[in-house]
Amino acid sequence: MHAIHIQRMIAIPYFLLGGWCLIAPHMVERWTINPPYQHLSTTSALLIGCFGAQAVLGGIFIWFSRWTRATFLAYALSLLPFFIFNYWFVFVVPVLGGWMALDFGANAAMLGLSLWGWRKVAGGFSTFVEN
C-alpha cells in the first residue's frame, strides 16, 4: 500500500463522522450526548453542524495534502489528547454516551494508520510519492 492511500484512509472518518454532524446534527446530539446534557435546540444544531463542517474541511486537507514522515508522526501525536477527552467526558463527567465509541474507534484507527504511514515513509516528498 502506498503512503497516499494510508493518508486518505485517515481522511475518511472526517468525511463520515463530520458529514453526519453536518447533515443530521440533532441525530448526532440525541445519539452521542447523554439526555441530561442535550439541548436539541437550533443553537446546538448549529454548533454541531459547524463542528461537522470543520471536520469535513479537515478531511479535504488531509486527502489532498502531501504528507511527509514528520506529518504522519505529528498527526499521531496530536491524536493523543483526544483519547483523554473521550475518557473524561464518557467516564469522569458522563456528558457523552456509548455512541462516542465511534469517535474512539476512528481515533484509534487514525492513530494506527498514522504510525503505519510514519513507518512507510522514509522521509521527504520524493519518498512519499514513491511509497
C-alpha positions in Angstrom: 0.0 0.0 0.0 1.2 3.5 -0.8 1.5 6.2 1.8 -1.0 8.3 0.0 -3.6 5.6 0.5 -2.9 5.4 4.2 -3.3 9.2 4.3 -6.6 9.1 2.5 -7.8 6.4 4.9 -7.1 8.9 7.7 -9.4 11.4 6.0 -12.4 9.0 5.7 -13.6 9.4 9.4 -13.6 13.1 8.9 -15.9 12.8 5.9 -18.2 10.2 7.5 -18.5 11.5 11.1 -18.1 15.1 10.1 -20.7 14.7 7.3 -23.1 13.1 9.8 -22.7 16.1 12.1 -23.3 18.4 9.2 -26.3 16.7 7.7 -28.1 15.4 10.9 -27.0 17.4 13.9 -30.0 16.6 16.1 -29.5 12.9 15.5 -25.8 13.2 16.5 -26.9 15.1 19.6 -29.5 12.5 20.5 -27.2 9.6 19.9 -23.9 10.9 21.4 -24.8 13.2 24.2 -26.5 11.8 27.3 -30.0 13.2 27.9 -29.4 15.4 30.9 -26.9 17.4 28.7 -29.0 17.5 25.5 -30.5 20.8 24.3 -31.9 19.8 20.9 -32.1 23.4 20.0 -31.4 25.4 16.9 -28.2 26.6 18.6 -27.0 23.1 19.4 -27.8 22.0 15.8 -25.8 25.0 14.5 -22.8 24.2 16.7 -22.8 20.5 15.9 -23.2 21.4 12.2 -20.3 23.8 12.4 -18.2 21.1 14.0 -19.1 18.8 11.2 -18.3 21.4 8.5 -14.8 21.9 10.1 -14.3 18.1 10.2 -15.2 17.8 6.5 -12.8 20.6 5.7 -10.1 18.9 7.7 -10.8 15.7 5.8 -10.4 17.6 2.5 -7.0 19.0 3.6 -5.8 15.5 4.7 -7.0 14.0 1.5 -5.3 16.5 -0.9 -2.2 17.4 1.1 1.2 15.8 0.6 2.2 14.3 3.9 5.8 13.6 4.9 7.1 11.3 7.6 7.0 14.2 10.1 3.4 14.9 9.2 2.3 11.4 10.0 4.2 11.5 13.3 2.8 14.9 14.2 -0.7 13.8 13.4 -0.3 10.6 15.5 0.9 12.7 18.5 -1.8 15.2 18.1 -4.5 12.5 18.4 -3.4 11.5 21.9 -5.3 14.3 23.7 -8.5 13.1 22.0 -8.3 9.8 23.9 -8.1 11.8 27.2 -11.0 13.9 26.1 -13.1 10.8 25.2 -12.2 9.1 28.5 -13.0 12.2 30.6 -16.4 13.0 29.0 -17.6 9.4 28.9 -16.4 8.1 32.2 -15.5 11.0 34.5 -18.1 13.6 33.5 -20.6 11.5 31.6 -21.7 14.1 29.0 -21.1 11.7 26.1 -22.8 8.4 25.7 -21.9 5.0 24.2 -22.1 6.1 20.6 -18.8 8.0 21.3 -17.2 4.6 20.7 -17.4 5.6 17.1 -15.1 8.6 17.8 -12.8 6.5 19.9 -12.6 3.8 17.2 -12.0 6.4 14.5 -9.2 8.0 16.6 -7.7 4.6 17.3 -7.8 3.7 13.6 -6.3 7.0 12.6 -3.5 6.6 15.2 -2.6 3.2 13.8 -2.7 4.5 10.3 -0.6 7.5 11.2 2.1 5.3 12.7 1.9 2.9 9.7 2.4 6.0 7.4 5.2 7.2 9.5 7.0 3.9 9.2 6.2 3.6 5.5 7.7 7.0 4.6 11.4 7.2 5.0 11.3 11.0 4.7 10.8 13.8 2.2 8.4 14.4 -0.6 10.1 12.2 -3.2 9.9 9.2 -0.9 6.2 9.9 -0.3 5.4 9.8 -4.0 7.3 6.5 -4.4 5.7 4.8 -1.4 
